Amino acid sequence: MRTEFSISFLVGALTVLGFAPFYLFPIPLFTLALLCRFWRRSATPFNAAMLGFSFGMGMFSAGVTWIYVSLHDFGGMPMAAAVLALFVLCAYLALFPALTGWILKKLPITSAYVWFLVAGALWGLSDWLRSVLFTGFPWLTLGYSQAPQSPLGGFAPVIGVYGVSMILVCSSALMCLLFEREFRKKNYLITLFAIWIAGFGLQHIRWTEPQGEPVTVSLLQGNISQDLKWRADQLVNSLERYAALTLESNSRLIVTPEISIPLYRKEVPASYLAQLAAHARQNDGDILVGMVEVPEDGHGFYNSMFSFGTSPDQSYRKHHLVPFGEFIPLKFLFGWVVNVFPLSDFSRGGLDQKPLNIAGQRVAVNICYEDVFGEEIIQQLPEATLLANVSNDAWFGRSIGPRQHLQISQMRALETGRYMLRATNTGVTAIINERGIVLQEAEIFTTTALHGLAQGYTGATPYVRFGNSLLWGLAGIILLIALLPVFRGTRKNL
């Protein structure tokens, strides 16, 4: 059994190859098939849980190493403390595949067809649960590994990323059954092929339609090092850099990264913003600028994006904040963090904010971490014609984190049938089409502006209309079928 735990850990780590920057989407299919094989051979629910935990520890330990860069390299946390914090986080995240294995073994499932469906349903629900508990951390949700090229990506506009997780694990469980002597039947192979062929067919459905002519866009990448960003002696350099990039642009829509101007909105020289607004009007368009907003009543402050130019001035306030990075949970325990990091207690913007009407488009803005939550992105749809993610992934250094974040944005484009514009401080700045394909990408860690075209889209995918409801419905039906023997047995005992 110890050997199986070790192998589970290793194949969990290998699963990361399915995600960006590697994009080897078939890898998770095989690694999860081996995990399913171990689950079927496990003697008890506890052993199945430990196998899931080992798999999760391997996957998260290999896949979220960028957190160490944030904590140690830029956050100043001592090495030992940063390693311990990363270990604790990975252990917490590994509890979800552990829970999946425990329930899967605990249920009295006798039908192989029901078993593979339950395996997928449980994993899809566990990925969703991980996205909501304690404000959520859905990074490395399995479904992301299938964006954008895998045929299973075709399910994303229908049932979202957690639904893709469910379909992926169903496929892996079917592969597991194919290697068991008693289940070597054509039906299982046909079912596996049918799933992937269905995904391929869904990829060719146009859920949304182009609206109007493409708009010219410039996505600015200031490349301000994280250790310099908030230094007072670097402020003029930041202002001049973004002003220069803006004035070189002839695009109708110009987008700067998250908090590109490291000042409170009211502290930014009026002449500076007037210069940016005048240039945007000269282009018959608008510019989005990231700044910290302090309301007129002086209570709280927001991570915000402001528009200036031809359209009336508008703003968006970040809603989904990063624990400890942007807000302090359990302040009676961790309130001291504010004294160390004064910008770690932002106020939360509303979830009901509307798209910004700028540059002839309706732009659904989301800031950094927010694009990890597809169910929140769709709150601005189907009104929005474009999606825009602004971020500062300089916190991740040259790790795989920025590339994983890019893939998350690709999934959002797939789910919504909309272009996604990414303007980041150090990368990955990119234009992603409605199919999740990166059309243009700026070189990371360079000071540049990415110029291109973005097509607005109208209409609604099934995921935009129903959100995660379809996942819950499918998973609920599957689990109900699996529990029927329990209900029947209970009635007989009565």
C-alpha positions in Angstrom: 0.0 0.0 0.0 2.9 2.4 0.7 4.0 1.9 -2.9 0.6 2.9 -4.1 0.7 6.0 -2.0 4.1 7.0 -3.5 2.9 6.3 -7.0 -0.2 8.3 -6.4 1.9 11.2 -5.2 4.1 11.0 -8.4 1.2 10.7 -10.8 -0.4 13.7 -9.0 2.7 15.7 -9.7 2.7 14.5 -13.4 -0.9 15.7 -13.7 0.5 19.3 -13.6 1.9 18.7 -17.1 -1.7 18.9 -18.4 -1.9 22.6 -17.4 -0.1 25.6 -18.8 2.6 26.2 -19.7 2.8 22.6 -20.9 -0.7 22.1 -22.2 -0.3 18.3 -22.5 -4.0 17.8 -22.0 -4.0 13.9 -22.4 -1.7 13.5 -19.3 -4.4 14.0 -16.7 -6.6 11.4 -18.5 -4.0 8.7 -17.8 -2.8 9.8 -14.3 -6.4 10.0 -13.1 -7.1 6.5 -14.6 -4.3 5.1 -12.5 -5.7 6.8 -9.4 -9.1 5.3 -10.2 -7.5 1.9 -10.5 -6.0 2.3 -7.0 -9.3 3.5 -5.6 -11.0 0.3 -7.0 -8.4 -1.9 -5.4 -8.3 -0.1 -2.0 -9.6 -2.2 0.9 -11.3 0.5 2.9 -12.7 4.1 2.5 -9.8 5.3 4.6 -7.2 3.8 2.2 -9.1 5.4 -0.7 -9.0 8.7 1.1 -5.3 8.5 1.7 -4.7 7.6 -2.0 -6.6 10.7 -3.0 -4.7 12.8 -0.4 -1.4 11.5 -1.8 -2.5 12.4 -5.4 -3.6 15.8 -4.3 -0.4 16.5 -2.4 1.6 15.6 -5.5 -0.5 17.8 -7.8 -0.7 20.8 -5.6 2.9 20.7 -4.4 4.1 20.7 -8.0 1.5 23.1 -9.3 1.3 26.0 -6.9 5.0 26.5 -6.1 4.5 30.1 -7.3 3.0 30.8 -3.9 6.4 30.4 -2.3 7.7 33.0 -4.7 5.0 35.4 -3.5 5.5 34.7 0.1 9.3 34.5 0.3 10.8 36.4 -2.6 8.4 39.4 -2.6 6.5 39.1 0.7 9.6 38.8 2.8 8.5 35.8 4.7 11.4 33.6 6.1 12.1 30.5 4.0 11.0 28.0 6.7 7.7 29.9 7.3 7.0 30.2 3.5 7.7 26.4 3.0 5.4 25.6 6.0 2.6 27.9 4.7 2.8 26.2 1.3 2.8 22.7 2.8 -0.3 23.6 4.9 -2.1 25.0 1.9 -1.3 21.9 -0.2 -2.5 19.6 2.6 -5.7 21.5 2.8 -6.3 21.4 -1.0 -5.4 17.6 -1.0 -8.4 17.0 1.3 -10.8 17.4 -1.6 -9.5 14.5 -3.7 -9.2 12.6 -0.4 -12.9 13.2 0.2 -13.8 12.1 -3.3 -12.0 8.8 -2.8 -13.6 8.2 0.6 -17.1 8.8 -0.6 -16.5 6.8 -3.8 -15.4 3.8 -1.8 -18.1 4.2 0.9 -21.0 4.2 -1.5 -22.5 0.7 -2.2 -22.0 0.8 -6.0 -22.3 -2.5 -7.8 -22.7 -1.3 -11.4 -19.6 -0.3 -13.3 -21.6 2.2 -15.3 -22.8 3.9 -12.2 -19.3 3.8 -10.6 -17.6 5.7 -13.4 -20.3 8.3 -13.4 -20.2 8.7 -9.7 -16.4 9.1 -9.8 -16.7 12.1 -12.2 -19.7 13.6 -10.3 -17.9 13.5 -7.0 -14.7 15.1 -8.4 -16.6 17.8 -10.2 -18.5 18.7 -7.0 -15.3 18.6 -5.0 -13.6 21.0 -7.4 -16.7 23.3 -7.1 -16.7 23.0 -3.3 -13.0 24.0 -3.2 -14.0 27.2 -5.1 -16.4 28.3 -2.4 -15.1 27.2 1.0 -13.2 30.0 2.8 -13.8 32.4 -0.1 -12.4 29.6 -2.5 -9.2 28.6 -4.1 -10.0 26.8 -7.4 -6.5 27.0 -8.8 -5.6 23.7 -10.7 -9.2 22.7 -11.1 -8.8 19.7 -13.4 -11.1 21.2 -16.1 -8.5 23.9 -16.8 -6.1 21.3 -18.1 -8.5 20.8 -21.1 -8.4 24.4 -22.3 -8.4 25.3 -25.1 -7.4 22.4 -27.5 -8.8 19.3 -25.9 -12.1 18.0 -27.3 -13.4 18.1 -23.7 -13.0 21.8 -23.8 -16.2 21.7 -25.9 -18.2 21.1 -22.8 -17.0 24.3 -21.1 -19.7 26.6 -22.7 -22.3 24.1 -21.5 -21.3 23.0 -18.0 -18.3 25.2 -17.1 -14.9 24.3 -15.8 -16.2 22.1 -13.0 -18.3 20.2 -15.5 -15.2 19.6 -17.6 -13.6 18.2 -14.5 -16.5 15.8 -14.1 -16.3 14.7 -17.7 -12.5 14.3 -17.6 -12.7 12.0 -14.5 -15.6 10.0 -16.0 -13.3 9.4 -19.0 -10.4 8.3 -16.8 -12.7 6.0 -14.8 -13.8 4.4 -18.0 -10.2 3.9 -19.0 -9.6 2.2 -15.6 -12.5 -0.2 -16.3 -11.1 -1.1 -19.7 -8.0 -2.5 -18.1 -10.0 -4.8 -15.7 -10.5 -8.2 -17.1 -14.1 -8.5 -16.0 -15.0 -5.3 -17.7 -13.3 -5.7 -21.1 -16.4 -5.0 -23.1 -16.9 -2.9 -26.2 -19.6 -0.9 -24.5 -17.1 0.9 -22.3 -14.8 1.7 -25.2 -17.8 3.0 -27.2 -18.9 5.2 -24.2 -15.4 6.6 -23.9 -15.2 7.5 -27.6 -18.7 8.9 -27.5 -17.8 11.3 -24.7 -14.8 12.7 -26.6 -16.6 12.8 -29.9 -19.4 14.8 -28.2 -16.9 17.2 -26.9 -15.4 17.6 -30.4 -18.8 18.2 -31.8 -19.6 20.9 -29.2 -16.4 22.7 -30.1 -17.9 23.4 -33.5 -21.1 25.0 -32.2 -21.2 28.8 -32.3 -23.0 29.8 -29.1 -22.4 33.5 -29.6 -22.3 35.9 -32.6 -20.1 38.8 -33.5 -21.5 42.2 -32.9 -20.4 45.2 -35.0 -16.8 45.7 -36.2 -13.7 44.7 -34.2 -12.3 47.4 -32.0 -8.7 48.4 -31.9 -7.1 47.7 -28.5 -3.8 48.4 -26.8 -2.9 46.4 -23.7 -0.1 48.1 -21.7 2.6 46.1 -19.9 4.6 48.5 -17.7 7.0 45.8 -16.4 7.4 47.5 -13.0 9.3 45.1 -10.7 7.3 44.2 -7.6 10.0 45.2 -5.3 10.0 48.7 -6.9 6.3 49.2 -7.5 5.4 50.9 -4.2 8.7 52.8 -3.6 8.2 56.6 -3.5 11.4 57.2 -5.6 9.9 55.1 -8.4 6.6 56.8 -8.6 7.6 59.3 -11.3 9.1 56.4 -13.4 5.8 54.5 -13.2 3.7 57.6 -14.2 6.0 58.4 -17.1 6.2 54.8 -18.3 2.4 54.4 -18.6 2.0 57.9 -20.1 4.5 57.1 -22.8 2.9 53.8 -23.6 -0.5 55.4 -23.8 0.6 58.3 -26.0 2.1 55.8 -28.5 -1.2 54.1 -28.9 -3.8 54.9 -31.6 -6.3 52.3 -30.4 -9.9 53.1 -29.3 -9.6 51.0 -26.2 -6.4 51.2 -24.0 -6.1 49.1 -20.9 -3.5 49.4 -18.1 -2.9 46.6 -15.5 -4.2 46.3 -12.0 -3.2 49.4 -9.9 -0.9 50.5 -12.7 -0.7 53.9 -10.9 0.5 53.2 -7.3 -1.4 56.0 -5.8 -4.8 56.7 -4.3 -7.1 58.1 -7.1 -7.5 61.5 -5.4 -3.7 61.8 -5.1 -3.0 61.4 -8.9 -2.3 64.8 -10.5 -5.4 66.0 -12.3 -3.2 67.1 -15.2 -1.9 63.6 -15.6 -5.3 62.0 -15.9 -6.4 64.8 -18.2 -3.6 64.1 -20.5 -4.6 60.4 -20.7 -8.2 61.2 -21.2 -7.4 63.8 -24.0 -5.4 61.2 -25.9 -8.2 58.6 -25.6 -10.7 61.2 -26.9 -8.3 61.9 -29.8 -8.5 58.2 -30.7 -12.3 58.4 -30.4 -12.1 55.9 -27.5 -11.4 55.4 -23.8 -8.6 54.2 -21.5 -8.9 52.0 -18.4 -6.6 52.9 -15.6 -6.0 50.9 -12.4 -5.8 52.9 -9.1 -6.7 52.6 -5.5 -10.1 54.3 -4.8 -11.0 56.1 -1.5 -14.7 56.9 -1.3 -15.7 60.5 -0.6 -16.8 59.6 2.9 -13.3 58.3 3.6 -14.4 54.9 4.7 -12.5 52.0 3.2 -10.6 51.8 -0.1 -11.1 49.7 -3.2 -8.9 48.1 -5.9 -10.5 49.8 -8.8 -10.4 50.5 -12.6 -11.4 53.9 -13.9 -12.3 54.8 -17.5 -11.5 58.2 -19.1 -12.1 59.4 -22.6 -15.0 59.8 -25.0 -17.5 57.9 -22.9 -18.7 59.3 -19.5 -16.2 58.4 -16.7 -17.0 55.0 -15.1 -15.4 52.7 -12.7 -15.3 49.1 -11.5 -14.5 47.9 -8.0 -12.9 44.5 -7.3 -15.4 42.2 -5.6 -13.6 38.9 -4.9 -10.6 39.7 -2.8 -7.5 37.6 -2.0 -7.4 36.4 1.7 -4.5 38.1 3.6 -3.4 39.7 0.3 -6.4 42.1 0.1 -8.5 41.4 3.1 -8.0 40.0 6.5 -10.2 37.1 7.6 -10.8 36.5 11.3 -9.5 40.0 12.2 -9.5 39.1 15.9 -6.7 36.7 15.2 -4.9 38.3 12.2 -5.7 42.0 12.6 -1.9 42.7 13.1 -1.3 42.0 9.4 -2.7 45.4 8.5 0.1 47.0 10.5 2.7 45.1 8.4 0.9 45.4 5.0 -1.3 48.5 5.1 -2.9 47.7 1.7 -4.1 44.3 2.8 -7.6 45.2 4.0 -9.5 46.4 0.9 -13.2 46.9 0.8 -15.3 44.7 -1.4 -17.1 46.0 -4.5 -20.6 44.8 -5.4 -21.2 41.6 -7.3 -24.0 43.3 -9.3 -21.8 45.8 -11.1 -22.6 46.4 -14.8 -20.2 46.3 -17.8 -18.5 49.5 -18.7 -19.8 51.2 -21.8 -16.5 52.3 -23.4 -15.0 52.4 -26.9 -18.2 51.3 -28.4 -18.2 48.0 -26.4 -19.7 46.8 -23.1 -16.6 45.6 -21.2 -16.9 43.2 -18.2 -13.9 44.0 -16.2 -12.4 41.6 -13.6 -9.3 42.3 -11.6 -6.5 39.7 -11.1 -7.8 36.7 -9.0 -11.4 37.4 -9.9 -11.2 35.6 -13.3 -10.7 32.3 -11.4 -14.4 32.4 -10.5 -16.4 31.9 -13.7 -19.7 31.9 -11.8 -19.0 35.5 -10.8 -17.8 36.6 -14.3 -21.1 35.6 -15.8 -22.9 38.1 -13.6 -22.1 40.8 -16.2 -23.3 38.7 -19.0 -24.9 38.4 -21.5 -24.8 42.3 -21.6 -21.0 42.4 -21.9 -19.5 42.1 -25.4 -15.9 41.8 -24.2 -14.1 40.5 -21.1 -11.0 42.3 -19.7 -8.8 40.9 -17.0 -6.2 43.3 -15.5 -3.6 41.8 -13.2 -0.2 42.1 -11.6 1.4 38.7 -11.8 4.8 40.1 -11.0 4.1 38.5 -7.5 4.8 35.1 -9.2 8.1 36.0 -10.7 9.3 33.6 -13.5 7.3 30.7 -12.1 4.6 28.8 -13.9 1.9 30.9 -12.1 1.4 33.5 -14.8 1.0 30.9 -17.5 -1.5 29.0 -15.4 -3.4 32.3 -14.9 -3.4 32.8 -18.7 -5.0 29.4 -19.1 -7.7 30.3 -16.6 -8.5 33.3 -18.7 -8.7 31.0 -21.8 -11.3 28.9 -20.0 -13.4 32.1 -19.2 -13.4 32.9 -22.9 -14.6 29.4 -23.7 -17.3 29.4 -21.1 -18.7 32.8 -22.2 -18.0 32.8 -25.9 -16.3 36.2 -25.5 -12.9 37.7 -26.3 -10.7 38.1 -23.2 -8.3 41.0 -23.0 -5.4 40.5 -20.5 -3.4 43.6 -19.5 -0.7 42.7 -16.9 2.2 44.4 -15.3 4.9 41.8 -16.3 2.9 39.2 -18.3 1.2 37.3 -19.6 -0.5 40.2 -21.6 -2.6 38.6 -24.3 -5.6 38.8 -26.6 -7.7 35.6 -26.4 -10.6 34.9 -28.8 -14.0 33.4 -28.0 -12.6 29.9 -28.6 -10.0 30.3 -25.9 -7.1 30.6 -28.4 -4.4 33.1 -27.7 -4.3 35.3 -30.8 -1.5 37.7 -29.7 0.8 37.7 -26.7 3.4 40.1 -25.4 6.8 38.9 -24.4 6.9 38.6 -20.6 9.1 40.9 -18.5 9.3 43.6 -21.2 8.0 47.1 -21.2 5.6 47.1 -24.2 2.1 47.6 -25.5 0.2 44.8 -27.2 -1.8 46.3 -30.1 -4.5 44.3 -31.9 -8.2 43.9 -32.7 -10.9 42.5 -30.4 -14.3 41.4 -31.8 -17.3 42.0 -29.6 -19.8 39.2 -29.2 -23.4 38.9 -28.2 -25.6 36.0 -27.1 -25.3 33.6 -24.2 -23.8 30.1 -23.9 -25.7 27.6 -21.7 -23.1 28.2 -19.0 -23.9 32.0 -19.1 -27.6 31.2 -18.8 -27.5 28.5 -16.1 -24.1 28.8 -14.4 -23.2 25.8 -12.3 -26.8 24.7 -12.1 -26.4 22.1 -14.9 -23.4 20.6 -13.1 -25.3 20.3 -9.8 -28.3 18.8 -11.6 -26.3 16.2 -13.5 -24.2 15.3 -10.4 -27.3 15.2 -8.2 -29.1 12.7 -10.6 -26.0 10.5 -10.7 -25.6 10.4 -7.0 -29.3 9.8 -6.5 -29.0 6.7 -8.8 -26.0 5.5 -6.8 -27.9 5.9 -3.5 -31.1 4.0 -4.7 -29.9 0.7 -3.3 -29.4 2.4 0.1 -32.9 3.8 0.0 -34.4 0.4 -1.0 -32.5 -1.3 1.8 -33.8 1.2 4.3 -37.4 0.7 3.2 -37.0 -3.1 3.5 -35.7 -2.8 7.0 -38.6 -0.6 7.9 
